Amino acid sequence: MTSFHTHRARVHDASLPPYRRHSALRTCLTRFAPYGLRATYHHLTVSARVPRHLEADPDSLVRAVDELHEARELWLARAEEYAEQRRAQKQAGRRQPPETAWWHLRWWGSPDAAWQHDPFLHPPLRLPDYVRRQNALLDGAELPGCPACGEQGRPVPLPTGHGHAELCRCCARVLTPCDCGQWHSFEPALRVGWSRTWRREHMTGAGEPNPHRPGVRGAARVERLESYTISWGSFIARRDHDE
């Protein structure tokens, strides 16, 4: 299996056609994608201004992969420190970590799971800033606002069928789960097709966000999420259906 650095080099290789450099960027995302593959791809296309037609600005792919690389380097450095800390804790007899590292949290049951279902809902932060924020929280820092994006506005209450949960109005992170004790997945009524996101229909030919896609943004988009009570069996069925 080729490495992240190998595919990053291919993105930088101006002798390759843009579609191959684009494919190399996608492979880099399978190695590291803080918002999940689809949401991280969407973020990078907007952040790096990747146009709908790659030939118009192939250098945008370089901007995208370099942002991803910067964030990955920050994560790798913190992951190495975390591994050292865990070795010391185990030698001291502490087998369970005091806090699970953010990169070890699974999407199933995660408060950030909405990003998997709707790639337009993710923090607006540049990826390095997001990684710095998560690393700081892991180190015990007390940061204001949403743990994911820092939004300090009033959360969006959504019914779950058993009560209510509160979601960040910016990125749809679950800030206060339903007190029924079950996990609720918050998903859009109409799924966002990956093929349309992959073709960058949310971007214009000039590399600007398409004002017509998505049609609903921000807190209004969060308000339209629907709640599903998830058990392990239904999660497996949903995952297999999405794949």
C-alpha positions in Angstrom: 0.0 0.0 0.0 1.5 3.3 -1.0 1.9 6.1 1.5 0.3 9.4 2.1 3.6 11.1 1.0 3.6 9.2 -2.3 0.2 10.3 -3.3 0.9 13.9 -2.1 3.9 13.9 -4.4 1.5 12.9 -7.3 -0.8 15.7 -6.5 2.2 18.1 -6.8 3.4 16.5 -10.1 2.4 19.0 -12.8 3.3 16.5 -15.5 0.3 14.4 -14.6 -3.2 15.1 -15.9 -5.4 16.9 -13.4 -7.8 13.9 -13.1 -4.9 11.7 -11.9 -3.7 14.4 -9.4 -7.3 14.6 -8.2 -7.5 10.8 -7.7 -4.2 11.0 -5.7 -5.8 13.7 -3.5 -8.7 11.3 -2.8 -6.3 8.6 -1.9 -4.6 10.9 0.6 -8.1 11.4 2.2 -8.4 7.7 2.8 -5.2 8.0 4.9 -6.3 11.0 6.9 -9.7 12.8 6.9 -10.5 14.6 10.2 -14.1 15.4 9.2 -14.6 12.0 7.5 -13.8 11.4 3.9 -16.8 13.1 2.3 -16.9 16.1 4.6 -13.1 16.6 4.5 -13.2 16.5 0.7 -16.0 19.0 0.6 -14.1 21.2 3.0 -10.9 21.1 0.9 -12.7 21.9 -2.3 -14.1 25.0 -0.7 -11.0 26.0 1.2 -8.7 25.5 -1.7 -11.2 26.8 -4.3 -11.1 23.7 -6.4 -13.2 24.5 -9.5 -15.8 22.2 -11.1 -13.4 21.8 -14.0 -10.0 20.9 -12.7 -8.2 22.1 -15.8 -9.2 25.7 -14.9 -7.0 25.6 -11.8 -5.0 22.4 -11.2 -2.9 24.2 -8.6 -6.0 24.2 -6.4 -5.3 20.5 -5.8 -1.9 21.4 -4.4 -3.4 23.9 -2.0 -5.9 21.3 -0.9 -3.3 18.5 -0.3 -0.9 20.9 1.5 -3.7 21.9 3.9 -4.4 18.3 4.6 -0.6 17.6 5.0 -0.2 20.4 7.5 -3.1 19.0 9.6 -1.7 15.5 9.4 1.7 16.5 10.6 0.1 18.1 13.7 -1.9 15.0 14.3 1.2 12.7 13.9 3.2 14.7 16.3 0.4 14.6 18.9 -0.2 10.9 18.3 3.4 10.1 19.0 3.2 12.1 22.3 0.0 10.3 23.2 1.6 6.9 22.5 4.5 7.8 24.8 2.1 8.9 27.5 0.1 5.7 27.2 3.3 3.6 27.5 4.2 5.4 30.7 0.7 5.0 32.0 0.7 1.3 31.3 4.0 0.9 33.1 2.5 2.6 36.0 -0.4 0.1 36.0 -3.1 2.3 34.3 -4.4 0.1 31.6 -7.4 2.3 30.7 -6.6 5.8 29.2 -7.9 8.7 31.3 -9.3 10.1 28.0 -9.6 8.5 24.6 -7.7 10.4 21.9 -10.0 12.1 19.5 -8.6 10.2 16.5 -9.5 6.9 18.2 -13.2 7.7 18.5 -15.4 5.7 16.2 -18.0 7.5 14.0 -20.7 5.1 15.3 -22.1 6.8 18.4 -19.9 9.9 17.8 -21.4 13.3 18.5 -19.9 14.3 15.1 -21.7 11.6 13.1 -23.9 14.1 11.2 -20.8 15.0 9.1 -20.8 11.4 7.8 -24.4 11.8 6.5 -24.2 15.3 5.3 -20.8 16.5 4.0 -22.0 20.1 4.0 -22.2 20.0 7.8 -18.7 20.2 9.3 -16.7 22.8 11.1 -15.7 25.8 9.0 -12.2 25.7 10.5 -9.1 25.0 8.4 -8.0 21.5 9.1 -4.8 22.5 10.9 -6.9 24.8 13.2 -9.4 21.9 13.9 -6.5 19.5 14.8 -4.9 22.1 17.0 -8.3 22.6 18.8 -8.8 18.9 19.3 -5.3 18.4 20.5 -5.7 21.3 23.0 -9.0 19.7 24.3 -7.1 16.4 24.7 -4.5 18.2 26.7 -7.2 19.4 29.1 -7.7 23.0 27.8 -11.0 24.6 28.4 -12.1 26.2 25.2 -15.3 28.2 24.7 -18.1 27.2 22.5 -18.7 24.0 20.5 -15.8 21.5 21.1 -15.6 20.9 17.3 -15.8 24.4 15.8 -15.9 26.9 18.7 -19.4 28.2 17.8 -20.9 30.0 20.8 -24.4 30.7 19.4 -27.5 29.2 20.8 -27.7 25.4 20.0 -30.4 23.9 17.9 -32.9 21.7 19.8 -34.1 18.7 17.8 -36.8 16.2 18.9 -35.7 12.5 19.1 -39.0 10.8 19.7 -37.9 10.3 23.3 -37.0 13.9 24.2 -34.7 16.4 22.7 -31.0 16.8 21.9 -29.1 20.0 21.3 -26.9 20.4 18.3 -24.3 23.0 17.3 -26.0 25.5 15.0 -22.8 25.7 12.9 -21.5 22.1 12.5 -24.3 19.9 13.9 -22.2 18.3 16.6 -24.4 16.9 19.4 -23.7 19.2 22.4 -26.4 17.7 24.7 -27.6 14.2 23.9 -31.1 13.0 24.5 -31.4 11.9 28.2 -33.2 8.7 27.2 -29.8 6.9 27.1 -30.0 5.7 23.5 -27.9 7.0 20.7 -29.7 9.0 18.0 -28.3 9.6 14.5 -29.1 12.9 13.0 -29.4 12.7 9.2 -30.8 14.8 6.4 -34.2 13.7 5.1 -32.6 13.5 1.6 -29.1 12.1 1.5 -26.4 14.2 -0.2 -25.2 12.1 -3.1 -21.4 11.4 -3.0 -21.1 11.4 -6.8 -22.5 14.9 -7.0 -20.1 16.1 -4.3 -17.2 14.2 -6.0 -18.0 16.1 -9.2 -17.9 19.3 -7.2 -21.4 20.5 -8.2 -21.2 22.7 -5.1 -18.5 24.7 -6.8 -18.5 27.0 -9.8 -16.2 26.9 -12.8 -14.3 29.8 -11.2 -13.6 28.0 -8.0 -16.2 29.7 -5.9 -19.0 28.1 -3.9 -22.1 27.5 -5.9 -24.8 29.8 -4.4 -27.5 27.2 -5.4 -25.9 24.1 -3.8 -26.7 23.4 -1.2 -29.9 25.4 -1.2 -30.2 25.4 2.6 -27.2 26.4 4.8 -26.2 27.1 8.4 -28.5 26.6 11.3 -31.5 26.1 8.9 -29.8 23.1 7.5 -29.2 21.7 11.1 -32.8 22.3 11.9 -33.9 20.0 9.0 -32.0 17.0 10.3 -34.1 14.0 11.3 -33.4 11.8 14.3 -33.1 8.1 14.1 -32.7 5.8 17.2 -29.8 3.5 16.4 -29.1 0.0 17.6 -26.1 -2.0 16.6 -28.1 -4.1 14.2 -29.7 -1.1 12.5 -26.3 0.6 12.2 -24.9 -2.4 10.4 -27.9 -2.4 8.0 -27.6 1.3 7.3 -23.8 1.0 6.8 -24.2 -1.8 4.3 -26.9 0.1 2.5 -24.8 3.2 2.2 -21.8 1.2 0.8 
